[in-house]
Each structure stands twice: as structure tokens, then as C-alpha cells.
Amino acid sequence: MQPNAASRKRPHAESTNDPLMLDDLPKVEGGELDRLQEICSALMQTRERRFPGSQPVSFARHHLGTLRSKPYYAAEKTDGVRYMLLILGSRGAFMVDRNFGMRRLPPMHFPNRVRSKPPVDDTLLDGELVEDATPDGPKLRYLVYDACVVAGELVAGAPLPTRLGRARLEVLAPRFAASTSSSRTHDFSGEPFAVELKDFYDVKHLPYIFEHVRPSQDKSKHLYVFKDPRRNLEHGTDGLIFTPIRDPYVPGTCQALLKWKPANMNSIDFRLATKWRTEAGFVGPQPRFMLMAADRGVPVGYDWITFTPEQQRRFASDAKADDRIIECVYDPNHVTVMYNPRDDETTWDTPVQHRRGGWRLERVREDKHAPNDMRTVRSVWKSICEGVSERELRSALPRPAC
């Protein structure tokens, strides 16, 4: 899992052909969206109207000690799209994106574990929608990796095994029973995706995860894939997630939830800003591009980005360029052109500096509308600079007993 950042190429997600964006499902808007957001807040027992999902912090060198001092589960970091799943019984089910927008799912079957009772209601799960490669073609799966509220019970304060156990007991097991019992009470094949529990491992079994990470055959989609030998499935992966076993679920940034990537796979989501100035040999102002981070919600200039000629033409002709959130990786060998940052500068023809090292475009984030906060940027930059390698991670963790 140590790729060259300069070689990474991903498809641009602005196309509606990406099945993970769920563009074919109706958006919830207006008053209905307000009501559903209120329901989420009520289920979480908070007055805050915001996406209730937990966000990890980037793995830094001092976190090696953290993994030794308290119990964690490890899981491969799936390269999909993060959604929360809101299940409201007869009122329907909804996919909640990180912008707190929602899409209404077609009728999906969430039977109660007590057959005589109504379907599952008042449930909020957390997970990732992935596209798996299978022998029969692509397959969408929603991988549940946490639970906040299950059947009306707030479980966010419980330890992780309890949260996952409640999701399995009340949501996943009844669906499995309905599809596999001798009577086969329901056919799930017409649903937009399967719903399954994500696999977790004790940190001492981390080598098992690494052993099943393979270079992708299709570099245009993913650089690496996690191949599940038990299900004969594979999907994109770009690191590891360490979830504390005993800690509660924390909405917003959770300092105990750790995201590890190899140093050159750490990425930051910036807002693109177009700067226009005159340039010799061209008629009219010409664009260059700056990366913006958020400082208390306000976009601020962070660094210049030097695109390839193709990317330069693409964003120069994009009327919505300044609305784009782009995911970038840092390449120490990429040459970045540094311009005078002053807004009163009128031309690109003044002397410039060329710096070795800079940001490369990874993909356009159609699922995000805000750049990373400066605190997140600093945390990721620290991870890039400190760069805990796979070898160091393996050697620092306990080994399984023979």
C-alpha cells in the first residue's frame, strides 16, 4: 500500500454515471428535508441541525502509543461514498450524505425480528456504500460500520460491540432470515443495494488485512483493492480505520477515531478558487488556481496548485470551477508554480518561483460542498510529514498468538 502519488489517477466524480452518488434516486427537498433533519436530531437527542456522523482524525506518530494503550478494532478503509442510513418504518428509508442532504430509497424491506410487529423504525446507522467487483459483475453494498439509534433506542453511548450487536440483531439478522429461510419470505434482488455488516479485526490481526490488499487491475478506478476471500468480492481501499472499542459514538470530529493512510495517499479536500490576470500573448484575463481551506467556516487561501495542461483547460472552461471541492494528494516531486498572492496584482508576467513539491488533483468531490477545516488540514499535513509506514505500523502492534 505504498503507491507513488504522481501515478494516481481517479475518474472525475462529476459524471452522473457514478452509481455511488445515487443520482437516480429522488432528492429530498424543502419542508420534507427539514422534517427529516429534525427527526435525525431528535433521534440523536440533540438540538443541533447538522450531519450527525463521526469523523476520524489522521493517524500521527503518537497514535502508535494510543493503539497500545487502549483496545481498538481495525478495518480496511473502504474507498466508497459515506452515507448514514435512516430507517423510518412505513415512512420509508433515506440515505443521508455528509452535507446532511438526503435521497429517498425505493421500498426496502426491513422486517422486525418479531414477525408479528411492524417493520424496523427510528433507526440511524452509519456506513459506506461501495461498488464490489464480483464474478457476475458490479454489485452495490452498503457496509454498516456503526450504529447511533436502533429501533428507537439511542445506542451511541454504548461500546462499539454493543452498537454493532444491536444493528445486527434488529436490522441485519431479520433481513438475512427473510432471504434464506425455507419459506424465503422476501426477495431482496430488486433493492438498490445489499445491506451488510462491515468486517472488523483485532489490531493484532492487522496483517490479515494487508495480506488481502492487492494492486487494482483498473487504475482508473482504484489504485488498490481489498479482496474478500470469503465472499469472493473486491472493492477499492485506501488505508485503515481504527475504531475504539469502549468509547461512545461521537458526532463530528472524534479524536479517538483514527484514519491511517500511507504518507503519499493522505489527501485534503480543498475548495478551488480561480484567479484572473492578464498574460502576455493572450487576449483577455487568464486563470490560475488557488486551493482554499476553511477557517471557522470562511474559505482562506492555502496554496497554489499547478494543473496538467488538460486539467488547466478543463477548469478554465468550467463555469462552476469556484464551487468545486477537489481532493488533492501531496507529491514531493511535483513542481508547483508560485505566483504573487496579492489580489491587487494584475498580471501573471511578474517573476514567479518554482517549488519542488505540491498538490496534485485526485478527484472532484461531488459529495462535498465545503473544504476541510484548517485544523484538519494541519492534522493531515502532520501525517504526511511524519509518515507512519506500513512496516512501522506492523512492528508496533502486538502479534497474534500462534
GUKOL-525388 format. One record per residue: y, x, z of N, C-alpha, C in turn; residue in one letter. Coordinates in steps of 0.2 Angstrom, whole numbers, plus 5000, padded with zeros to 4 digits. Layout:
BEGIN
YXZYXZYXZA ...
//
This chain:
BEGIN
499450045000500050005000500650045000M 500650104996501250144996501450154989Q 501750094986502050104979502650134978P 502850154972503450184970503950124969N 504450124973504950064972505150064965A 505250114962505550114955505050084950A 504450074952503950044947503849974948S 504149944953504049874955504449834950R 504049784947504449734943504149664945K 504549614946504349544948504649504943R 504349444941504749394937505349364941P 505849344937506349314940506249244941H 506349224948506149154950506549104948A 507049114944507549054942507149004937E 506649024934506248984930505948924934S 505948864931505648814934504848814933T 504648864930503948864929503548894935N 503948914940503548944946503348884950D 502648884951502348824954502548824962P 502648884965502848894972503448864974L 503948854969504548824970504548744971M 503948714969503848644969504448604966L 504648634960505148594956504948524953D 504348514953504148454950504048394956D 504248414962504248364967504948344969L 505048274970505748254971506048284977P 506748304976507148324982507348264986K 507348274993507648234997508348244998V 508748194997509448204997509848155001E 510448165003510948115006510748095013G 510748025014510648005021509848015023G 509448015018508748025020508648095022E 508948145019508848205021509148215028L 509748185030510048185036509548165041D 509248105040508748075045508148115046R 507948145041507348195042507548255045L 508048285044508348345048508448325055Q 508648265057508748235064508048235067E 507548205063506848205066506548275067I 506648325063506448395065506748415071C 507448405072507748425078507448385084S 507348325083507148285089506448305091A 505948325086505348345087505348415091L 505848455089505948525092506248515099M 506548455100506948445107507548485107Q 507848485102508548525101509048485098T 509648495099510248465096510448505090R 510148565089510448605083510148575077E 510548575071510348545065510248605060R 509748645061509548705057508848705055R 508648745051507948765049507648785056F 507148755058506848775064506348835064P 506248865058505748915058505948975061G 505349015063505449085066505549135061S 505949185062506049235058505849305061Q 505449345057505249415060505849465060P 505749515063506149575063505749635059V 506149675056505749735053505449785058S 504949805056504549855060504849925060F 505049945067505350005068504850055072A 505050115072504550165075504450145083R 504950115086504750105093504350045094H 504150005088503749945089503049975089H 502850035088502150065089502050055096L 502450065101502350055108502249985110G 502649945106502649875108501949845106T 501649865101500949845099500449875104L 500549925108500049955113500149915119R 500749885120500949865127500849795128S 500749755123500649685123500149655118K 499749605119499249585114499649555108P 499349575102499649545095499049525091Y 499149475087498749465081499049495075Y 498649515070498849545064498649505058A 499049495053498849455047499249495041A 498949485035499249515029499849475028E 500449505026501049465024500949445017K 500849375017500749345010501349345006T 501349365000501849364995501949294992D 502149244995502249174993502849144994G 502949084996503549054997503449015004V 503949025009503849005016504148935016R 503748885019503948815020503648795027Y 503948745030503748715035503448645033M 502948625035502648555033502748505038L 503148455037503248395041502848335039L 502448315044501948265043502148205047I 502348145044502648085047502148025046L 501548035046501147975045501247935039G 501347865040501447825035502147835031S 502547875035503247885032503147945026R 502647975026502548025021502548095024G 502448145019502448215021502948255017A 503248305020503848345017503748415017F 503948455012503948525013504748545014M 504748585020505448605022505548675020V 506048685016506248755014506648795019D 506748855018507148895023507948875023R 508148835018508848815018508848745022N 508348725024508248655028508348605022F 508148615016508148565011507348545011G 507248485008506548455009506348425002M 505748425001505448394995504848344997R 504848294994504448244996503748254993R 503248254997502548264994502248204991L 501848204986501448144984501048124990P 500748064990500248044995499748094997P 499748125003499248165005498848135011M 498248155012497848125017497748165023H 498048145029498048175035497748135040F 497048125040496748075044496748095051P 496748045056496748055063496048075065N 495948125070495248145072494848085075R 495248035077494947975080494947925074V 494447915070494447875064494747805065R 494747775071495047705071495847715072S 496147775073496847775074497147795068K 497847775067498247795061498247865060P 498447885054498547955051498947995056P 498948055055499248105059500048095058V 500448095064501148085063501548135068D 502148135067502548185071502348255072D 502248285066501948355066502348395062T 502448455065502848505061502448575061L 502248595056501848655055502248715051L 502048775052502448825049501848865044D 502048885039501648925034501948945028G 501448965023501648995017501248965011E 501648945006501248925000501148984995L 500548984994500349044989499949014983V 499949064978499549044972498949094972E 498349074973497749114973497449114966D 497249174964496849184958496149164960A 495749124956495049104958494649114951T 494049114952493649114946493749054941P 494048994944494148934940494848934938D 495248984939495948984938496448974944G 497148974943497548974949497448914953P 497548924960497448874965498048884970K 498348824971498848824977498548814983L 498748854988498548844995499148845000R 499148805005499648805010499348835016Y 499548895018499148935023499548925030L 499348885034499648875041499548935045V 500148955048500049015052500449005059Y 500648945060500948925066501048855067D 501148825073501248755074501848745079A 502248705078502848685083502648625086C 502548575083502348505085501748475082V 501248455086500648425083500548355086V 500548305082500348235084500848215090A 501448235089501948215094502048255100G 501648305100501648355106501948415104E 502448435108502848495107502448555110L 502148595105501748655107502048725106V 502648725104503048785103503048825109A 503048805115503048845121502348875123G 501848855120501148875121501048945118A 500548975120500249035117500049025110P 500049075106499849065099499149035098L 498649055102497949025101497948955102P 498348935107498448855108498748825103T 499248855100499648815095499148815089R 498848865087498348865081497848815082L 497548815088497048775090497148695089G 497748685091498048615091498048595083R 498348635079498348625072497648615069A 497248655071496548655068496248585070R 496248565077495948505080496248445077L 496948435076497248375075497348365067E 497448425064497648415057497148445052V 496848505053496448535048495748515048L 495448505054494748485055494648415053A 495048365054494948295051494948295043P 495348335040495348345033494748375031R 494548425034493848465032493348415032F 493248375038492748325039492748275034A 493348255032493348195027493148225020A 493148285019492948315012492248335012S 491948345018491248375017490748335021T 490948285024490448245027489948205022S 489448185024488948155019489248095015S 489748065019490048005016490648025011S 490848085012491448105008492048055008R 492348035014492747985014493447995010T 493548055008494148065004494048124999H 494348114993494348164988495048194988D 495148264990495748294990495948334984F 495548324978495648364972496348344969S 496548284970497248264967497848284970G 497748314976498348334980498648404977E 499348414978499648464975499448534978P 499148544984498848604986498348594992F 497948644993497548634999497848655005A 497648635011497948655017497448685022V 497548755023497048795027497448835032E 497048855037497248905042497248975040L 497849005041497849075039497349115043K 497049175041496649215045497049265049D 496949275055497249315060496649365062F 496949425064496449485066496749515072Y 496349535077496549585082496849645079D 497349675082497649735079497149795078V 496649795082496149845082495749835075K 495749775072495349765066495849775060H 496449805061496849815055496549845049L 496149895050495849925044495449875040P 495249825042494949775038495449745033Y 496049735035496549705031496649755025I 496849815027496949875022496349885017F 495749875020495149885015495149825010E 495449775011495449715006496149705002H 496549755003497149754998497049804992V 497149774987496949804980497649804976R 497649854971498149854966498149794962P 498649764960498649704956498449724949S 498149674946497949684938498549664934Q 498949624937499549594934500249614938D 500449674936501049704939501649654938K 501649614934502249574933502349514938S 501749504942501749454947501849494954K 501349534955501249564962501049644961H 501249684965501049754965500349764968L 500249724974499649724977499449654979Y 498749644979498449584981498049594987V 497949534991497449534996496849494993F 496249524993495649494990495249474996K 495149404997494749375002494049375000D 493649415003492949425000492549355002P 492749325008492349265010492449205005R 493049195003493249134999493249154991R 493249214990493249234983493949214980N 494449234984495149214982495549284982L 496149284979496649334980497349314978E 497749334982498449324981498949384983H 499549384981499949434982500149454989G 500249514991500349534998500849594998T 501249595003501749645003501849675010D 501349675014501449705020501049675026G 501249675032500849645038501349605042L 501049555045501449525051501049525057I 501449545062501149555069501449495073F 501049445076501249395080501049405087T 501449395092501249405099500849345101P 500349365104499849305106500049265112I 500349295117500549255123501249225122R 501649245118502349225118502449155115D 502949115116503149055113503349065106P 503349005102503649005096504449005097Y 504749045093505549055094505849035087V 506248985087506648965081507149015080P 507349035074507749085072507449155073G 507849205073507649275074507249285080T 506649305079506149325085506049395086C 506349425091506249505091505549525092Q 505049475094504349495096503949485090A 504249455085503849445078503949495073L 503449535072503649595068503349595061L 503749625056503649625049503549695047K 502949715045502949785043502849795035W 503149835032503049855025503149925025K 502749955020502950025018503650035017P 503950095019504650105018504950085012A 504650105006504950085000504750014997N 504449975002504349905000504849855004M 505149885009505649845013506249825008N 506349765009506849735005507449695009S 508049685005508549645008508749595003I 508949535006509249485001510049485002D 510349504996511049514996511349454991F 511949434992512249394988512649434982R 512549414976512849454971513649434970L 514049484969514749474968514949514962A 515249474957515549504951516249534952T 516349594950517049624950517249634942K 517849614941518049614934518649664933W 518649714929519149754927519149774920R 519749804918519749824911519349884910T 519149904904518749964902518849984895E 518950044894519150074888518650054883A 518850034877518350014871518149944871G 518349904876518149834877518749794877F 518649734874519149684874519049634880V 519549634884519549584890519149624896G 519249594902518949624908518149624907P 517849674910517149694910516849694917Q 516249674918515949664925515649724928P 515649734934515249774938515049734944R 514549754948514249704953514149744960F 514349704965514349724972513849684975M 513449714980513049674985513349654991L 513249594993513649564999513149545004M 513249565010512849545016513349495020A 513049455025513349415029513549435036A 514249435038514449455044514749395048D 514349365052514449305055514549245050R 514149245045514249195040514649205035G 515049255035515549275030515349335025V 515249325019515049375015515549435015P 515249495015515649555015515249605011V 515749645008515449695003515049755007G 514449765004513949815007513849875003Y 513749864996513649924992513649904985D 513749954980513749934973512949934971W 512849904966512149904963512249924955I 511849964953511849984946511249964943T 511349914938510849874935510549914929F 509949894926509749924920510249884915T 510249914908510649884903510449804902P 509849794902509549724902509849684907E 509749704913509949664919510749654919Q 511149714917511849704917512049654912Q 511749644906511849594901511749524904R 511149524907510949464910511449434915R 511649464920512049444925512749434922F 512949474917513649474915513749404911A 513149374908513249314905513049254909S 512849264915512649214920513249184923D 513349124921513949084924513849074932A 513249074934513149074942512949134945K 513149194942513049254945513249264952A 513849234954514049244961513749204966D 513349154963512949114968512249134969D 512049194965511349214966511249254972R 510649244975510449284980509849324977I 509949394978509449434974509149484980I 508449484979508049534984508049604981E 508249654985508349724982507849764986C 507649814983507249874987507649934986V 507649984991508050044990507550094987Y 507850134982507450184978507850244979D 507550294983507950354984508150394978P 507750384972507850424966508350384961N 508550324963508950284958509650304958H 509950324953510650344953511150284953V 511550284958512050224958512750254957T 513050214953513750224951514250194956V 514650234959515150214965515850204962M 516150144962516750134960517250134966Y 517950134964518450124969518350044972N 518250034978518149974981518749924981P 519349954981519949924982520049864977R 520149804979520249744975520849754970D 521349794972521949804968521849854962D 521249884962521049924956520949884950E 521249904944521249864938520849884933T 520549944933520149974928519550014930T 519050014926518450044928518450124926W 518950134922519050204919519250254924D 519450244930519650294935519050334937T 519050394940518550434941518050404946P 517350404945516850374949516450434952V 516050414956515550454959514850434958Q 514350474957513650464955513250484962H 512850434964512550454970511750444969R 511350494971510650484971510450444976R 510050384975509850334980510250274979G 509950214979510250154978509750094978G 510050034976509649974977509449954970W 508849934969508549904963508349834964R 508549794958508349724959507549714959L 507349674964506649654964506549584961E 506949534963506949464960507549424962R 507649374959508149324961507849274966V 508149264971507849214976508149144975R 507749104972507949044971507848994977E 507449024981507348984988507848994993D 508349034992508849054997509549044994K 509949024999510649014997511149065001H 510949105005511349145009511049215010A 511449265010511149335011510949345018P 510649405018510449425025511049445029N 510949425036511549445040511549525041D 512149545043512149625044511749645049M 511549615054511049635059510349645056R 510149595052509549605048509549665043T 510149675040510249725035510149795039V 510449795045510449865049509749875051R 509349815053508649825055508249845049S 508349815044507849835038508049915036V 508649925036508849995034508550045039W 508550025045508250075050507450085048K 507150025046506450035045506350075038S 506850075034506750115028506850185029I 507350195034507450265036506950295040C 506650255045506150285049505450285046E 505350235042504750235038504050245041G 503850195045503150205049502650195043V 502250245042501750245036501150205038S 500750185033500050155035499650205039E 499650265038499250315041499450315049R 500150315050500350315057500150255060E 500250195057500050135060499350135062L 498950155057498150155059498050195065R 498350255065498150305070498450285077S 498950245077499250225083498950165087A 498550135083498250075086497550085089L 497250045093496550055096496050045091P 495550075091494950065086494450025089R 494149985084493649935087493049975089P 492749945094492049975097491549975092A 491150025092490550025087490049975089C 
//
